[in-house]
Amino acid sequence: MNLFYYPEISEPETILSVEESKHMIRVLRKSIGDIVYFTDGCGANFKCEIVDPDPKKCCIRIIEKTEGRDRRNIKLHIGIAPTKNITRFEWFLEKATEIGIEEVTPVISFHSERKEIKPERLIKVIISAMKQSLKSYLPKLNNKLQFEEIISKPFEGQKFIAYISDDVTKELKDVYIPGQDVLILIGPEGDYSPEEVKKATDNGFIPVSLGTSRLRTETAGIVACHTISLTNL
């Protein structure tokens, strides 16, 4: 089943944008009476019928509206350093969306090798992953923040900073309390500096390990994401 994303969808009928209409009719060769499936990215799924296959203003009629099955009772927010190779960061966004995540913030820290990103491209990656994995919620991609900004922002929930050090003895899987919202910070390839970790702990973050292996930034993000998802099954 193909799932389409259209945040402006509304009952009983919706006229799609020119871009979406052209894709639906010219590219996918859909015609009158065909059944297509949409999500608004906010938790609702729609079974629709094409009633006017106009390639410039295709009209769909909603047959059935249902709630998506991926709604969770927790919010997972990961603040993560953009990787030098942006395709690795895109890979993280894709896989995290498939596993389940509510919010991502690109974080620029002392050892960051990439300090600029193009959010338009990254949002397209997230949308594509949402559709491919048949999700009904679109994860939120925030604007980039400096490290000092994200650690000082209010957050109601548990807060962790993943850090490689012999002094870090707690593992995320052992200290996270299931059912609670959580913010996890993942550093760049050079990790966070000791000064940054001190600032984070002063702001209520708990240093944690993600295991015994040394992980790439994007892999660490996926491990953190998967750990929280498994813990909340």
C-alpha positions as CSV (number, residue, x, y, z in Angstrom):
1,M,0.0,0.0,0.0
2,N,1.2,3.5,-0.9
3,L,0.7,6.2,1.7
4,F,0.5,9.8,0.7
5,Y,1.1,12.8,3.0
6,Y,-1.1,15.9,2.7
7,P,-1.4,18.0,5.9
8,E,-4.2,20.1,4.4
9,I,-6.6,17.1,3.9
10,S,-10.1,17.7,5.2
11,E,-13.5,16.1,5.0
12,P,-15.5,15.4,3.0
13,E,-13.5,16.3,-0.1
14,T,-10.1,17.8,-0.8
15,I,-8.5,19.3,-3.9
16,L,-4.8,18.4,-4.0
17,S,-2.1,20.9,-4.9
18,V,-0.9,21.1,-8.5
19,E,2.3,19.2,-7.6
20,E,0.4,16.4,-5.8
21,S,-2.2,16.3,-8.5
22,K,0.4,15.9,-11.2
23,H,2.2,13.2,-9.3
24,M,-1.1,11.3,-8.6
25,I,-2.5,11.4,-12.1
26,R,0.5,11.8,-14.5
27,V,3.1,9.8,-12.7
28,L,1.1,7.2,-10.8
29,R,-1.6,7.0,-13.5
30,K,-4.4,7.1,-11.0
31,S,-7.9,7.5,-12.4
32,I,-11.5,8.1,-11.3
33,G,-12.7,5.6,-8.7
34,D,-9.2,4.6,-7.6
35,I,-8.7,4.2,-3.8
36,V,-5.7,6.0,-2.3
37,Y,-4.5,6.4,1.3
38,F,-3.4,9.6,3.0
39,T,-2.1,10.8,6.3
40,D,-2.1,14.3,7.7
41,G,1.0,13.7,9.7
42,C,-0.8,14.5,12.9
43,G,-2.1,11.0,13.7
44,A,-5.0,10.6,11.2
45,N,-5.2,8.2,8.3
46,F,-7.7,8.6,5.4
47,K,-9.0,6.1,2.9
48,C,-10.0,8.1,-0.1
49,E,-11.5,7.8,-3.6
50,I,-10.5,9.9,-6.6
51,V,-13.6,11.7,-7.8
52,D,-11.9,14.1,-10.3
53,P,-8.6,13.0,-11.8
54,D,-7.6,16.5,-13.0
55,P,-3.8,16.6,-13.2
56,K,-3.9,20.2,-12.0
57,K,-6.5,20.0,-9.2
58,C,-7.2,16.3,-8.4
59,C,-10.2,16.0,-6.1
60,I,-10.4,13.2,-3.6
61,R,-13.4,12.2,-1.4
62,I,-12.7,10.8,2.1
63,I,-14.4,7.4,2.6
64,E,-13.0,6.5,6.0
65,K,-10.9,8.3,8.7
66,T,-9.0,6.3,11.3
67,E,-6.5,7.0,14.0
68,G,-2.9,5.8,13.2
69,R,-1.5,2.9,15.2
70,D,1.8,4.6,15.9
71,R,0.5,6.9,18.6
72,R,2.7,6.7,21.8
73,N,2.2,7.8,25.3
74,I,5.7,9.2,25.5
75,K,7.7,11.9,23.7
76,L,11.2,11.1,22.6
77,H,13.3,14.1,21.7
78,I,16.9,13.6,20.5
79,G,19.4,16.4,20.2
80,I,22.1,15.3,17.9
81,A,25.1,16.8,16.2
82,P,24.9,16.9,12.3
83,T,27.5,14.6,10.8
84,K,30.3,15.9,8.5
85,N,28.9,13.6,5.8
86,I,25.3,14.8,5.7
87,T,24.1,11.5,4.2
88,R,24.8,9.9,7.5
89,F,22.6,12.4,9.3
90,E,19.9,11.8,6.7
91,W,20.2,8.0,7.4
92,F,19.7,8.7,11.1
93,L,16.6,10.7,10.4
94,E,15.2,8.0,8.1
95,K,15.8,5.1,10.5
96,A,14.7,7.1,13.6
97,T,11.4,7.9,11.9
98,E,10.9,4.3,11.0
99,I,11.6,3.2,14.6
100,G,9.6,6.0,16.3
101,I,10.7,9.4,17.4
102,E,8.7,12.6,18.1
103,E,11.3,15.4,17.8
104,V,14.8,16.0,16.6
105,T,17.1,19.0,17.2
106,P,20.4,19.4,15.3
107,V,22.9,20.5,18.0
108,I,26.1,22.4,17.3
109,S,28.8,21.8,19.9
110,F,32.5,22.5,20.4
111,H,33.7,19.5,18.3
112,S,31.1,19.7,15.6
113,E,32.5,19.3,12.1
114,R,29.3,20.5,10.4
115,K,27.7,23.7,11.6
116,E,25.2,24.3,8.7
117,I,22.3,22.2,7.5
118,K,19.6,22.5,4.9
119,P,16.3,21.7,6.7
120,E,14.2,21.5,3.5
121,R,16.1,18.4,2.3
122,L,16.0,16.8,5.8
123,I,12.3,17.3,6.1
124,K,11.8,15.6,2.8
125,V,13.8,12.6,4.1
126,I,11.6,12.4,7.2
127,I,8.4,12.6,5.1
128,S,9.6,9.9,2.8
129,A,10.5,7.6,5.8
130,M,7.1,8.3,7.4
131,K,5.2,7.3,4.2
132,Q,7.4,4.3,3.6
133,S,6.9,2.9,7.1
134,L,3.2,3.7,7.1
135,K,3.4,6.1,10.0
136,S,0.7,8.7,10.8
137,Y,2.8,11.1,12.8
138,L,5.4,13.3,11.2
139,P,8.4,13.8,13.6
140,K,9.2,17.5,14.2
141,L,12.6,18.7,13.0
142,N,13.6,21.8,14.9
143,N,16.0,24.5,13.9
144,K,19.6,24.0,14.9
145,L,20.6,25.0,18.4
146,Q,23.9,25.7,20.0
147,F,24.8,23.3,22.8
148,E,24.3,25.9,25.5
149,E,20.8,26.7,24.1
150,I,19.4,23.2,24.2
151,I,20.7,22.4,27.7
152,S,19.1,25.5,29.1
153,K,15.7,25.1,27.5
154,P,12.9,23.8,29.8
155,F,12.0,20.2,29.4
156,E,9.5,18.2,31.4
157,G,10.9,14.7,31.5
158,Q,14.1,12.8,31.9
159,K,17.3,14.3,30.4
160,F,20.4,12.3,29.4
161,I,23.7,13.1,27.7
162,A,25.4,10.2,26.0
163,Y,29.1,10.4,26.7
164,I,32.2,8.2,26.4
165,S,34.2,8.1,29.6
166,D,35.4,5.6,32.2
167,D,33.6,7.8,34.7
168,V,30.2,7.1,33.1
169,T,28.9,3.8,34.6
170,K,25.2,4.2,34.0
171,E,23.6,2.8,30.9
172,L,20.6,4.4,29.3
173,K,18.6,1.1,29.3
174,D,19.1,0.8,33.1
175,V,18.3,4.4,34.2
176,Y,15.5,5.5,31.8
177,I,12.1,5.1,33.5
178,P,9.5,3.8,31.0
179,G,6.5,5.9,30.3
180,Q,8.3,9.2,30.8
181,D,9.2,11.8,28.1
182,V,12.9,11.9,27.5
183,L,15.5,14.2,25.9
184,I,18.8,12.5,24.9
185,L,21.8,14.4,23.6
186,I,24.2,12.7,21.1
187,G,27.5,14.4,20.4
188,P,29.7,14.7,17.3
189,E,32.4,12.3,16.3
190,G,34.8,14.0,18.7
191,D,32.2,13.6,21.5
192,Y,31.3,16.4,23.9
193,S,34.0,18.2,25.8
194,P,34.3,17.7,29.5
195,E,33.3,21.3,30.0
196,E,30.1,20.7,28.0
197,V,29.3,17.6,30.0
198,K,29.7,19.6,33.2
199,K,27.4,22.3,31.9
200,A,24.8,19.7,31.0
201,T,24.9,18.0,34.4
202,D,24.6,21.4,36.0
203,N,21.3,21.7,34.0
204,G,19.9,18.3,35.1
205,F,21.3,16.0,32.4
206,I,22.5,12.6,33.5
207,P,25.6,11.2,31.7
208,V,24.9,7.7,30.2
209,S,26.6,5.1,28.2
210,L,25.0,3.4,25.1
211,G,27.1,0.2,25.5
212,T,30.6,-0.9,25.3
213,S,31.2,-0.2,21.6
214,R,32.4,3.1,20.3
215,L,29.6,4.3,18.0
216,R,29.4,6.8,15.2
217,T,27.1,9.7,15.9
218,E,24.3,8.4,13.7
219,T,24.6,4.9,15.1
220,A,24.5,6.2,18.7
221,G,21.3,8.2,17.8
222,I,19.7,5.0,16.5
223,V,20.7,3.0,19.5
224,A,19.2,5.6,21.8
225,C,16.1,5.7,19.8
226,H,15.7,1.9,19.7
227,T,16.4,1.6,23.4
228,I,13.6,4.0,24.4
229,S,11.2,2.3,21.9
230,L,12.0,-1.2,23.2
231,T,11.7,-0.1,26.8
232,N,8.2,1.3,26.1
233,L,6.7,-1.7,24.3
